[in-house]
Amino acid sequence: MTMVNFNIATVMTANFSTTHEAEKLSDEMESRLGFKYHYQLARLAMGRSLGGVQFSEEIPHSKSSKSIAGTQLFGQQQELLWIGLIIAYFKFYGNEKTEIDLTVFQDQVRKHWHRGIILLNEDWLEAKENYEQFIHILTTRYAIKILSPQENQSKDFFLPNDSSRTKIILPAARNVWDRKPVFLDTETTGLYNTDEVIEIAVIDYDGTIIIDTLIKPTIKIPYQATQVHGISNEMVEFKPSFTDIWYTLSKILENRPIVGHNLSFDLRLIKQTAAKYRLFLKKEPQENCTLKMYKVFQKMANLQGESKLEEATKKCGISFTNAHRAAADTEVTRQLLMYMAGVRS
């Protein structure tokens, strides 16, 4: 049993700080969000971290020069709640026989503040530095969501029980899924600013195929590209041109949330192919990148390895065949988002 060797008075009169790295990020986030007091952001960061799983990596031991008194950090009315949550987290993920004294408690605060501010910064970037979208992500985020194998419906827990925990839910992924997005992938003649799209697939959120076609480019497909995706010049010789699919594609890009793995690449190739035909979007697509989401999910679930689509789906137990063809890549991207969002297929 974990022994607690301090009292509320000790905590409230103590000082708390985080790492140099987290302190710098905290200053930036304070400016972005307009917080007046340092403790406000510190509380938000700790709350964000307490919703996560066990620390997957060592938190730096460097401490910042700034410190916050316990009376400010925990407040006069909610001190028991904060102290209880931090101790409960330590007890669940720590050693049951370990004594938690003030020094250990201060170290837990340092770790949660450090991790929490990093996660908040990732939320900010995910929201494309849009304040309203950032707040939407935070307010609709589950602390941790666990799917029990015995139940069809999910239950929320603040601290999971190992016997029932089967999967962690990434709230950002669930937010995207709830908006009923479409999924997109392309194959191209190459990676550079003169290359073109030669295959495109768009699948609706329910798996319905909207577009799945080869495209005849204005340039030859290099041998090296064919070696990657298997698409040859002979295969596209009598296929539609990019203009033939533009009307349908542009309406989707302008009006539906778009999901893809490394989506910025696909959209760049689509735009530069369209530009060759003097075709342009009237409105920027609503981008949602599963590559970025998976990197956050990796940290939450403590998954090792690369974040490329094949590696990510393998880690999540998703079958992947016919890689590097647009329709196959699009479908497994859909399944990857569903997995991270906790949606049963």
C-alpha positions in Angstrom: 0.0 0.0 0.0 1.3 3.5 -0.9 2.1 5.6 2.1 1.4 9.3 2.0 3.9 11.1 4.2 2.7 14.7 4.1 -0.4 16.8 4.7 -2.4 19.5 2.9 -0.7 22.2 4.9 2.7 21.0 3.7 1.6 21.0 0.1 0.0 24.4 0.3 3.1 26.1 1.7 5.5 24.4 -0.7 6.6 25.7 -4.1 6.2 23.8 -7.4 8.0 24.2 -10.7 8.5 22.3 -14.0 11.4 21.9 -16.5 13.2 24.6 -18.4 11.7 23.1 -21.7 8.2 23.2 -20.3 8.6 26.6 -18.9 9.5 28.1 -22.2 6.5 26.4 -23.9 4.3 27.6 -21.0 5.3 31.2 -21.6 4.4 30.8 -25.3 1.0 29.2 -24.5 0.2 31.9 -22.0 0.7 34.5 -24.7 -1.4 32.5 -27.2 -4.3 31.9 -24.8 -4.2 35.2 -23.0 -3.8 33.8 -19.5 -3.0 36.4 -16.9 -1.5 34.1 -14.2 1.1 31.4 -14.6 -0.8 28.9 -12.4 -3.8 28.9 -14.7 -1.8 27.3 -17.5 0.0 25.0 -15.1 -3.3 23.6 -13.9 -4.5 23.2 -17.5 -1.3 21.4 -18.4 -1.5 19.1 -15.4 -5.1 18.2 -16.1 -4.2 17.4 -19.7 -1.4 15.1 -18.6 -3.5 13.3 -15.9 -5.8 12.1 -18.6 -2.8 10.2 -20.2 -1.3 6.8 -19.6 1.9 6.0 -17.8 4.9 8.2 -18.7 6.5 6.4 -21.6 9.8 8.3 -21.4 11.9 9.9 -18.7 11.0 13.5 -18.0 14.1 15.8 -17.9 15.2 16.7 -14.3 16.0 20.3 -15.1 13.8 22.7 -13.1 12.7 26.1 -14.2 13.6 29.2 -12.3 10.0 30.1 -11.8 8.0 28.5 -9.0 4.4 28.6 -7.9 3.1 28.3 -4.4 0.8 25.5 -3.6 -1.9 27.9 -2.5 -1.9 29.4 -6.1 -1.3 26.2 -8.0 -4.1 24.1 -6.3 -6.3 26.9 -5.0 -8.0 27.1 -1.6 -11.2 25.2 -2.6 -9.9 22.4 -4.8 -6.7 21.4 -3.1 -8.1 18.0 -2.1 -9.2 17.2 -5.6 -5.8 18.0 -7.2 -3.8 16.2 -4.5 -6.0 13.2 -4.7 -5.8 12.9 -8.4 -2.0 13.2 -8.5 -1.7 10.6 -5.7 -4.2 8.3 -7.4 -2.2 8.5 -10.7 1.1 7.8 -8.9 -0.5 4.9 -7.0 -1.9 3.3 -10.2 1.2 3.6 -12.3 3.8 3.6 -9.5 5.0 1.1 -6.9 2.3 0.2 -4.4 4.8 0.0 -1.6 6.5 3.3 -2.4 6.2 6.1 0.1 5.1 9.4 -1.5 6.5 12.3 0.4 6.5 16.0 -0.5 9.6 15.6 -2.7 8.0 12.7 -4.7 4.7 14.7 -5.0 6.6 17.8 -6.3 8.3 15.6 -8.8 5.0 14.3 -10.0 3.7 17.8 -10.5 6.9 18.6 -12.5 6.3 15.6 -14.7 2.6 16.3 -15.3 3.2 19.9 -16.0 6.0 19.1 -18.5 4.1 16.4 -20.4 0.8 18.4 -20.2 2.2 21.5 -21.8 3.7 19.5 -24.7 0.3 17.9 -25.3 -1.4 21.2 -25.1 1.0 22.6 -27.7 0.2 19.6 -30.0 -3.5 20.4 -29.5 -2.8 24.0 -30.5 -0.9 22.9 -33.7 -3.6 20.3 -34.5 -6.1 23.2 -34.3 -4.0 25.1 -36.8 -3.4 27.8 -34.2 -7.1 28.6 -34.2 -8.3 29.6 -30.7 -11.9 28.4 -31.2 -10.8 25.1 -32.7 -8.3 24.6 -29.9 -11.1 25.1 -27.3 -13.3 22.8 -29.2 -10.7 20.1 -29.1 -10.2 20.5 -25.4 -13.8 20.7 -24.4 -14.8 17.6 -26.5 -11.7 15.6 -25.4 -12.2 12.4 -23.3 -9.5 12.2 -20.6 -9.1 8.5 -21.4 -11.6 6.2 -23.0 -11.5 2.4 -22.7 -13.4 -0.1 -24.7 -14.3 -3.2 -22.6 -14.3 -6.4 -24.6 -17.5 -7.5 -22.7 -19.5 -4.5 -23.8 -20.6 -2.9 -27.1 -20.7 0.6 -25.7 -17.7 2.4 -24.3 -17.3 3.7 -20.7 -15.2 6.6 -19.6 -12.6 6.2 -16.8 -10.2 8.7 -15.4 -7.7 6.0 -14.4 -8.0 2.7 -16.3 -8.1 -0.8 -14.9 -5.5 -3.0 -16.6 -7.9 -5.9 -16.8 -10.4 -4.0 -18.9 -8.2 -1.7 -20.9 -8.0 -2.8 -24.5 -7.5 0.4 -26.4 -6.9 4.1 -25.8 -9.0 6.6 -27.7 -7.4 9.7 -29.3 -10.0 12.4 -28.9 -8.8 14.4 -31.9 -9.5 11.3 -34.1 -12.9 10.9 -32.6 -13.7 14.5 -33.3 -12.7 14.1 -37.0 -14.7 10.9 -37.3 -17.8 12.5 -35.8 -17.7 15.1 -38.7 -18.2 12.3 -41.2 -15.1 12.9 -43.3 -13.9 11.5 -46.7 -10.6 9.7 -47.1 -8.2 10.5 -49.9 -4.9 9.1 -51.3 -3.0 9.6 -54.5 -0.2 7.9 -56.4 2.1 10.2 -58.5 4.8 10.4 -61.0 7.2 11.6 -58.3 7.7 13.8 -55.3 8.7 17.1 -56.9 7.0 20.3 -58.0 6.7 19.2 -61.6 5.1 15.8 -60.8 1.5 14.9 -61.3 -1.2 12.7 -59.8 -1.7 9.5 -61.8 -4.1 7.7 -59.5 -6.6 9.0 -56.9 -9.1 7.4 -54.6 -11.7 9.0 -52.4 -13.7 6.9 -49.9 -16.6 8.1 -47.8 -16.6 7.6 -44.0 -18.9 4.6 -44.4 -16.5 2.9 -46.9 -18.4 3.9 -50.0 -16.1 4.5 -52.9 -16.6 7.9 -54.5 -13.6 8.1 -56.8 -11.1 5.3 -57.7 -9.4 5.9 -61.0 -6.1 6.0 -62.8 -5.3 9.3 -64.5 -3.4 10.0 -67.7 -0.7 12.6 -66.9 0.9 15.1 -69.2 4.3 13.7 -68.5 5.8 10.2 -68.5 5.9 8.0 -65.4 9.5 7.4 -64.4 10.7 3.8 -64.0 11.5 4.5 -60.3 8.0 5.6 -59.6 6.6 2.5 -61.3 8.8 0.4 -59.1 7.1 1.9 -56.0 3.4 1.7 -57.0 3.3 -0.6 -60.0 1.6 1.9 -62.3 3.1 2.0 -65.8 2.7 4.4 -68.7 0.8 1.6 -70.6 -1.7 1.4 -67.7 -2.7 5.1 -67.9 -2.6 5.5 -71.7 -6.4 5.4 -72.2 -7.5 6.6 -68.7 -9.3 9.9 -67.9 -7.3 13.1 -67.7 -7.2 15.2 -64.6 -9.8 17.6 -65.9 -12.3 14.7 -66.3 -12.4 14.1 -62.6 -11.8 17.7 -61.4 -15.5 18.8 -61.0 -16.3 15.8 -58.7 -13.0 16.1 -56.8 -13.1 19.8 -56.3 -16.6 19.7 -54.8 -15.4 17.2 -52.3 -12.3 19.1 -51.4 -14.2 22.3 -50.9 -17.1 21.0 -48.9 -16.0 17.9 -46.9 -13.5 17.3 -44.1 -10.6 15.5 -45.8 -8.5 12.7 -44.1 -5.2 11.3 -45.4 -1.9 9.9 -44.1 0.7 12.6 -44.8 -2.2 14.5 -46.4 -0.2 17.7 -47.1 1.7 15.8 -49.8 -1.4 14.5 -51.6 -3.0 18.0 -51.5 0.1 19.6 -52.8 0.3 17.1 -55.8 -3.4 17.6 -56.5 -3.0 21.4 -56.5 0.1 21.4 -58.7 -1.5 19.0 -61.1 -4.7 21.1 -61.3 -2.6 24.3 -61.9 -1.1 22.7 -65.1 -4.7 22.8 -66.4 -5.4 26.2 -64.9 -7.8 24.7 -62.4 -8.0 26.0 -58.8 -10.0 25.4 -55.6 -12.4 28.1 -54.5 -11.9 27.1 -50.9 -9.1 25.5 -49.0 -9.7 21.9 -47.9 -10.4 21.0 -44.3 -7.2 19.0 -43.7 -7.0 16.2 -41.1 -3.8 14.2 -41.2 -3.7 10.7 -39.7 0.1 10.8 -39.7 0.1 13.7 -37.2 -2.7 12.1 -35.2 -0.9 8.8 -35.0 2.3 10.4 -33.7 0.2 11.7 -30.7 -1.5 8.3 -30.4 1.9 6.6 -30.3 2.8 8.6 -27.2 -0.5 7.9 -25.5 -0.4 4.2 -26.2 3.4 3.9 -25.8 3.8 2.4 -29.3 7.3 2.1 -30.8 8.4 2.3 -34.4 7.8 4.5 -37.4 4.6 6.4 -38.1 4.4 5.5 -41.8 1.0 4.0 -42.9 2.2 0.4 -43.2 4.0 0.5 -39.8 1.1 2.3 -38.0 -1.6 -0.1 -39.3 0.6 -3.1 -38.4 1.0 -1.8 -34.8 -2.8 -1.4 -34.6 -3.5 -4.9 -36.0 -5.0 -3.6 -39.3 -4.5 -5.9 -42.3 -2.8 -4.1 -45.1 -2.5 -5.6 -48.6 -1.7 -3.9 -52.0 0.2 -1.1 -50.4 1.0 2.0 -52.5 -2.2 1.8 -54.5 -4.6 4.7 -53.8 -7.8 2.7 -53.0 -6.0 0.3 -50.6 -4.1 3.1 -48.9 -7.3 5.1 -48.5 -9.2 2.2 -47.0 -6.6 1.4 -44.4 -6.3 5.1 -43.5 -10.1 5.0 -42.8 -9.6 1.9 -40.6 -6.6 3.6 -38.8 -8.7 6.7 -38.0 -11.6 4.4 -36.8 -9.1 2.5 -34.6 -7.7 5.7 -33.0 -11.2 7.1 -32.6 -12.5 3.9 -30.9 -15.1 3.2 -33.6 -16.0 -0.4 -34.1 -16.0 -1.5 -37.7 
